[in-house]
Amino acid sequence: MAISEKVSALVHSNKTLTTAFATATVETEEDISPGHLARTFYDEHSKKHSNLSGSGAYLETFKGLFQHAGKKDVERVQAIEPTQEDIDLAAQCGDFGSRPSDLFLKIYVDVLATLESNPWAGVVSPPLLGSRGVVNLTIISLIPDIMQHYYDCIVNAEHEVFLATNFWEASKASKFVCDAFKELSRRAEKRGKKVVVKMIYDRANLKMLKESHLLVEEEEWLSDEVKLPRRSEMPWLDFELVNFHQPLLGTFHCKFMIVDRKVALVNSNNIQDRANMEMMVHLEGPIVDSFYDTALISWFRPMHPRLPLLNRPSEKSEGGYKFAMDNQYASVHLLDGKKGAGLYHKLTNEEIPPDTTSDGKIFISGKYQTITEHLNADNQPDTHGTIEYELPQSSDDEYLPHIFHAPHEECPMVILNRAPYGKLGNPDSAMLNAQDAAWLAGLKYAKRSVFIQTPTFNAAPVVEGVLNAVRRGIECTLYVDVGYNDGGEVLPGQGGTNEEVSQRMFAQLDEEEKVKLKFYWYTGKDQIKPINASAQKRNCHIKLMIIDDAVGIAGNGNQDTQSWYHSQEVNVMIDNPAVCKDWRDTIRRVQNTHFHELQKDGVYLDRDGNPLTDSTGVGSGLKGIVKGVQGSIARARGKGGF
């Protein structure tokens, strides 16, 4: 039986970290910590992995909570072949609303199996692992478009905001958040009630060798590298900031935000200026409570003050879920294309300029611009398009980076997380988590196709998983960014560069199998061929897997060794073919990647038969190791290719 009585009991319990933290009463608020409270759950596990030092430091507590078993447990999960009984039982092990598809449930069986040796393997209370919700909006675009939606959500908060990002950098991107905090404070003052804001990022610090969760004081966040607002500039916010990293390699790679327990945004981008195509998903419904629970355990420290909505789970708004411009967090910045232009001018009472497309300007992100202007995002004015703009033959080909999903009922979802692992090396035990289990299961249970877009593709388990799927006759399509690897990925055990991996993969397949592996280099919509990521002109940082065009996994995790074995990640799996189709269609609309497939030897040649230049300038040998060490140091400091 793939789902044991123990696991079934865990997910059917009514005990979650959120409810326990909400009802916890102690003599002083100083004693209330989500992290230490979590250690009181699941006594058998806590005693077995108790590594607390005498000081009760958060680093030791956190490591003790998430340490789990070894190779045999991983082999047990990977060897699972769910029976129909397992599938039926899995359907009862989540708050799904309606019965999920068998494909979704098979993947979920493997995810549930990770709880056998560690109830916290999903970095969420087990009852909140399987849930449901709606996907109101997806943005597949540049960082400014995503940060504009962050702004719109933050300023509409009434009670609380929880914002998590991997790397925060004083930048145009961070200014959206800073301006939103100031505006939210002004609105809170008008209402006469403060808003509680918690923020967590990863800016590695030597103090983390003793303490993983550092409370950041105002003097530090006012530094030139961070530049958050002064408290005096946002007096109506109760603001707290934590800096979290688990030394050495346990990066807090998460990127998500929760507003008023109504909406969760999960995205691929950090809050910094980069020439990246990114992806953000706007979720509503009970799945928000799963993100909320993950937020608490990630914060780990006491909260001063605590979040005001701890006792109020996510609720469907009166009149049901709102989509498109009816959603309270929508703004005219989300409008694209001809229909978007018409609606924009209707909402703003502005006249539509005559024949606006005659000079190559189209309506994108609430304004008229060329695709190149949009992709440059005001940060790289010297990057030029190499393809002349042509009006699309049909509306299906319009450049529409914002996706208003059609109104739909709640669909099954699972939050797929992994805890950070800071030690050097890539042990099998570090793969015993919801994220890795789901990715492998998707490749294992696919019947027709798997689509993956990722900046980096080199983790040994996913490489082998794709090869095995191809050998079973599954069409595997990989959209990868040439040259996106940081120097650390040429070190032994890191998997190598994207180019090295592509060539190794094709070398292991026979001619018939090679047909099923379709490997592409990311190409910007205004470009005639891929541009090496090292040029920082047209890069892609999307993290997405779609299985059989029906089950999608989106979020923070890359398909590299760092995300598979070390970083803390947050992703969501959805069971909705219509949303998956929207994602694939939009990727085709806003990229030219589908025109640039590698040859069946893993090498790309342009239309003139020329290969692309090398991405990193490093390979094996002494020079590669030196560059690799430099890249690993940058990664540990939060400055690598994440």
C-alpha positions, 0 to 999 in steps of 0.5 A: 500500500503506497499510502500508509495509515500513518500518512492518512492520519496526518493529512486527515488531522485537524491540527495545523501550525496555523491553528496552533499558532493562532490559539497559542497562549503563553506568558509573554509574546516573546515565547511564541514562535511558529518554529518552536511550536512546530517542534511540538507536533509529531513527537516521534519525529521530533525526538528522533531528530532533536538537534537543539543546542543549549541556546535554542537557536533557530538554525538548530531548531530549523535543521532538526525539524527538517532532517529526515531519513536516507537513501532507502526512503527515497528509493521507496518513494521512487519505486511506487506504482500506485494501484487503483486503491491507492489512487482512490485513497489519495482522492480522499487525502486532500481538500480537493472539492471535486475528484482530481484526475488520475494523473494528478492523483498518481503524482500526489501518491508519490508526494504523500509518500514523502511524509512517511519518514518526515511529516514536515517534508512538504514544509507545510502542515500535512492537512494543508498539502492537498487543497483547491482554488482558482487561477485568476491571472497569470503574467508571463512577462518582464519583472516590471509587469509582475511587480506592478501587480505586486503593487496593486495587491499590496495597496489593496490590503486591509489587514496584512501582507506577507512577502517572501523573496530570495534576493532583494536588491535596491532597484526599479523592481524594488521601488514598486514594493517600496512605493506600495508600502508607502501608499498602503500606509497612507490608506491605512491611516485614512481607515484608522487601522494599521496593517501588519506587514512581514517580509523575508529575504535571503541576503547571506550574512556571517551571523547565519553560521549561528542563527539562520533567521536574523531580524533586520533592523531599520538601519540595515534595511536603509542601506544602499543595497536594500533601500526599504522605506524608513518607518517614518515613511510608512508609520501605519504599517507594523513592519518586520523583516527577517533575513533567512539562509541556512549555511552553506547552500540552503538558500531561501529561494522562495518568491511568493506573497499573501495578501489578507489571506485572500490571494497568493502570488507565486512567481519565478522572479526575485525583486531585482532588475534583470533582463528576464522573462518571468512567470507569476500565478495569482491564486485564490481559494483555500490553497491560500491557507497552504501558502500561509502555513508555509509562510509561518514555518519559513518565518520561524521566529516570534512575530511582533505583532502576530498576523491579525488574520491567524484565526480567519481562514481564506473565504470565498468572497461574496458573489464568488470568485471574480475574474479579469477586471472584476477582480479587486486586485486588477488594474488597467496595467493588466490589459494587452492587445486589441480587446485590452486597448478597447477596454482600457479606453472605456474604463479610463474614458480616453479616446482610442488613437487612430491607427495606432499600429501603423508605426509598429506600436501595439497595446501591451501592459496598458500602453502603446509600445513596440515589443522591443520597447516592452522587452527592454523594460527601460533597463537596456535601451541599446538592445535592438530587435532583429525581427521586423514586427508584423501584425498577427494574422489572428488574435490567437497570435497577439502578444499578450503577456497577461492572461485573464483566465476564463471564470472557472470552478475551484480545481484541485491543487497541491502545494509543492515545497522543499526545505533548505539543505545547507550541507555540501554534497547532494545526498539522496535524503535531500530529495525526500520532499514534495517538490522533487517527488512531484517532478519525478512522478510527473515524468514517471506517470506521463502518458503522452507529453511533458513540457518543461521551461527552466533557466537551468537544466542539469540536475541528475534526477531530472536528466535521467527522468526525462531520458527514461520518459523518452525511452518510454515513448513520451514526447519531452519538450525542454525550453532552456536558456543557453548560457544561464548557468553560473560558474558553480555549475561546472564543479563536480557534482553540479551537473554541468552547463546547459550545453554540456547536458544537452549533448550528453542527453542526445548521446545516450539515445538511439535515433528513434528515441531522439525524435521524442526529445525536443530541446530548444534554446529560449529566444526573445520575441523580437529576436531571430536567434537565441542570445547567450544569457551571459549578454544579459539581454534576452533571458528567461527565468520561468520555472514550469512543468506541464504533464499531458497538457493537463497537470501543471507545476509552477513556482520557484524551483529550477531544474538544477542541482541547487533547487533539487538538493539545497534551496527552499522552494515553493511551487503549486500543482494544479489539475486544470487542462484549460489553465495549462493550455493558456500557459502553453499558448501564452509562452508561444505568443510571447517567445520565439523559442518554438522556432529554435530547436537544437539538432539531434546531437544537442548542438544549436545551429542558426539558419546560416549553419553557425553554432552559438558562442560558448555561454560561460567560457568555462569547462572542465579542468583547472580553469573551470574549477576556479571559475566554479568556486567563484560561482559557488561563492556568488551563489551562497551570497545570493548573487548566482544564477537563481 
